[in-house]
Amino acid sequence: MRLRKSLEELEQEITALPLRDQLRLIAHISERLSNVPLQEAKQGTDDPDRVLAICDAAAEMWEGDFDACEDLRQIRKERDEQVWLSE
């Protein structure tokens, strides 16, 4: 059984998620990556053109209107509520 999925397989699964879940995933990944030391982050960098192409492709997947700032506020609020309840 194969444990790793290709980028294309992951993209298909992510595209199938509701928009709100996609935004939560982005917030989660962004938060995790913001905690990666700069040296470690630089080791695995791709060609900037390739990274921009991936970002462009991701931007094209979103349909409709949404307020990313409000969604992030809601995600943070929910996370804060979970943290305070667990203490």
Secondary structure, DSSP 8 states (H G I E B T S, - for coil): ------HHHHHHHHHHS-HHHHHHHHHHHHHHHHTS-HHHHHHT---HHHHHHHHHHHHHH--S---HHHHHHHHHHHHHHHHHHH-
